[in-house]
């Protein structure tokens, strides 16, 4: 067991895990209404004063990078592309020293238009959410007929060198569970990297049920109907995806089995919500408020101390398999995927 957090150092927890990967939610709003995330009518959005300003976001990321050892910064949402100051935020974060690797998770709508500016600002790569290649299914899943816009976003990201371009897909029973081979073929044909994710209990409606979730084993079995998969010899490290070589390689496909094969023991993430709360885990029910500290004019040393204290309390695992598990009260759109 590690020593308690002191006056300096990295974001270590009591189990010895060190958080070097920061996920920053830039907004709780989204221009899609994916069924596994939020209801058709949307959610009560955060009021403007509750959101961190661009300057507050950059300051907290600077503390994380320069004082707490963070080396990876991923911007998420909601949908981060609808944040007006996104390009300026990326520019500021990419200029930090030591320079972190900067990435973005997006639904891809508008990415074709913004990709050149984001690349010039210092963005390194993107993850684009895409659960189906069928236009009708896409409309049913997202409640918006925008598949063409997502595909254009993927192409736009690749065209400016935001590589590797990764696709994140969630399969749902009775909806799109048959599409794993088609999604992989699409990714291979366009030189994208596919990651298929087990559906997690992060929906605002609290409708998730383990017995209806498409498991990692089912995902792999479906992929193997069309491809030969072999274990990836590369070391996984703290990466959430377990990867396989496709037809002997070098192409790979990943499966993120957060529920059936949790990787909590190697987790290296810390999260900052759009309203300035530190979350030690995506499934945490507790948050630590940095926004109030910022606006009370505390110095960077105090912000770092509070962040270290928040991460010290990280639990050993997400607890989904615990009968007493409580789903986070805030949906994925509010805490960042």
N, C-alpha and C positions, 0 to 999 in steps of 0.2 A: 504493500500500500504506500502511496506517495505521501509526502509530508503535506501539511495544510498549506494553502496558497499564501505566499508571503507578499513582500512589497514590490517584487519585480518578477519577471519570468513569463513563461508561456501559459496558455489556457489548458492546464492539466486538471483532470478530475481525480477523485479519490481511488479510482481503479487504474490510474496510470496512463489513461488515454490522453493524447494531446490534440487539441483542436487546431488544425491549420487551414481548414476549408470553411470560409464564411459564406453563408447564403443570405442575401439581402433582399427582402421584399420591398419593392418600390411603390406598390399600390395594392389595394385590395380589390380594385375594380378590374373587370374583364369584359371584352367585347364578344365573348362566347358564353353559353350557358350549359356547359357540359353536365350531363345528367349525374355523373359520379362526383360532382363538385358542388353544384348549387341548384336551387329550384329555378323554374322557368322565369319567374318574376324577378330573379336576382336576390340580393341581400341588402340589409341596411348598411350602406357604405360608411366608412369613417368620415367624419366631418373634416374639412380642410385643416383647421388648427390642430387636429389630433395627429395628422401626418407629419413625419419629419420633413423639414425643408431640404432642398438640395445641399445646402451648406452643412446642415446637421448630419446628413448621410455621409458626406465626404469626411467630415471630422471624425465620426465614429469608425469609419473604415480605416482612416489614417492611424487612429489609436490601435486598431486591431493589427495592422500591418507593421507599424513601426515600433510598437511597444509589446505586442502579444504574440508575435511569431506567425501570424497568418500569412500564407503564401498563395492561396487561391481565393478569388472573390467571384461569386456567381450571383448575378442579378436575376431576381424572379418577380412574381407578382402574387395574386392577380396576373395581369398582363403587363409586363414592364415596358413594352413598346408604346403604351399610351401615356407614359409619364413624360410630360413636356420637356423636362430637363435631362432626359436620359443621356443624350450625347455629351453634354457638359459634365455630367457625373462620371461617365466612362473616361473622358479626357483627364479629369482630375485624379481618378483612381489609378489609371495607367501611368501617371507621372510620379506616383509615390516611389520612394526608395527604401528598401529594396523593392523592385517592381513586382507586384503580384501578377499571377496569370488571371486574366479577366474573361469571364464567359457570361452567357445569357441563356436563360430558359424562357421560351416564348411559344405562343401558338402560331407564330409565323405570319399573321395577318399584318401587312404593311412592311414586312421585313425586306422585301425587294426594293422598296423605296428608301429605307433607312440604312440598309447594309453598307453602302459606300461610306456614309458619314461615320457609322459606328466603327468600321474597319480603320478609317483614318484617325479616329479618336483613340484607338488602341485596343479595341475588342479583339480577343484572340479567336474565339470560336462560339458556336451556338448549339443548343439543344432545342429541337422543334417538336412539339407534341403533335402526333398524328396517329389516330386510332383506327382509321379505315381509309381505303382508297375508293370506296363506293360513294358517289355523291349523295344518294338517298340516305344511306346509313349515316353519313357525315351530318347531314341536316337533322336526322333524328337524334343523334348523340349530342350534338352541340347546340341544337335548336337554331342554327343559323346556316344558310346555304353558301358557305364560304370555302369549300374545298379548293377551288381554283386559286384562291388567294393564298392559301397555305402552301400549295405546290409552287406557286410563284415565289413565295418567300424562301423556300428551300433552295430553289434554283438561284435566287439572288444572292443568298449567303455563300453558296459554293462559288459563284462567279467572281466574288471579290476576295476569296481566299480565307473565309472564316471556317477553317478546317481543323480537325475533322468536323463535318456537319453530322450531328447525331440526331436520330429520330427516337423519341420516347413514345411507346405505344402501351395502352392498357387494354387488355382483352376482357370482355364481359360475357358471361354465359348467356346464350340465347340472343346475343346481339351481334358480336363480331368475333367470336372465339375461333371461327374457321379461317380467319385472315392472316394468321401468322406466316404461312409460306408466301402468300402474295406480298405481304409487307417486306419480308426479307428479300424476295426477288426484286422488288422495286428499289430497295436500298442498295443492293448489289449493282443493279443496272446503272445507278446514278452516283456510285461511289460514296454513298452515305453509310453511316454506321447505325445499325438498329439495336435498340435496347427495349425489351418487352418487360413491363412492370406488373407484378401482381397488384390487383386492386387493393387499396388500403382503406381503413376506416377513417376517412377524412372528409366525408360528404356532410354538407350542412343539414341534410334531411335525416342523418343517422340511419340510413337504410342498408348499410353494408352488412353482409352476412357471410361468414366464413364458408358455409356449406354451398354457397353459390359462386364463390370466387374461383376463377380459373387459375389453377396452381402452376408452379414452375414445372413440375413433372408433366402436366398436361400440355403446357406450352412447348416443351422440348419434344414430346411425343408428336405433336402436330408438325413441328418443323422437320422432324426426321421422316415424315412422309414424302418430303420433296428434296431433302438435303442430307448429306452425310455430315454429322457433327462429331468432332473429337475434342478432348480436353485441351484447353489452351495452356501451353507450357509456361507462358509468361506469368510472373508473380502477380497476384491480384492486389496485394497491399491493402489499402483502405478503400479501394474502389467498391461501390455498392453492387456492381454488376459482376456476376460470374460469367465468364466468356468461353465460347467454343469456336474452334476453327471450322469454317464452312468449306466442305468438299476439299479438305486438306490444307486450306489457307491460300494466301495470307489473309483473306477476308475473315472477319469475325462477327459473331452475333452475341449479344449479352442478354441475360435474364436477371432482373432484379427481384429477388424473392424475399422481400421485406417481411412477409408473414410466415412462410413455411421454412425459410432458411435464413433467419435473421443474422445480420452481420454486426450487431451492436458491439461486440467485443473489439472490433477494429475501427469503430466509428471515429472520424476525425473532424466532425462538423460542429459548427456553432451557427446559430441563426439569429437574424435581426429582423423583426417585423416592421411593417410600414409605419407603425406608430411608435417605434423605438423601444420595443421590448426584446430582451435577450431570451431565447429559448434554447435550452441545452439539448433538446430532442424534438423532432417533428411531432411526436406524440405526447409531449409534455403537457401537463395540466397547470404547471406553474410558470410564471414569467417574471423577469426582473426588469424594472423600469429604468432605462437610461435616458429617456426623453426628459423626464422630470429633472434628472441630475443635470443634463445639458442646459436646460432652461433656468436652472438655479445657479448657473455660472460656475460650476465646479471645474477644477482643472483636469488636464488629461490624466494625471497620475490617479486621481480619484475615479475617473471613468474606467481606467484600466483595472483598478482594484475591485470595483463593483462587478466588472465583467468576469474577472477571475473567480470571484466568490460565486457568481451565478453558475459558472461551469463546474466548479468544485462539487456542487450538489447534483450533478448529472447522475441519473440512475444507471444501474448495470445494464438494463435492457429496456425495450419499449413496453414490454408487458402485455402484448396483444393476446398471448396465450393464457394469461392469468385470468381466472374467473372473475376477479374484481376489477378488471381493466375498465377504465373510463375513457371514452372517446373524447379527444380535445373539444372544448366548448366552441372554439373558433375553427371554421372550416379551412381547407387548404388554401382557398383564395385569399384568406386573411393572414396566413402565416408563412406562405411561400413553400412551393413544392421542391 
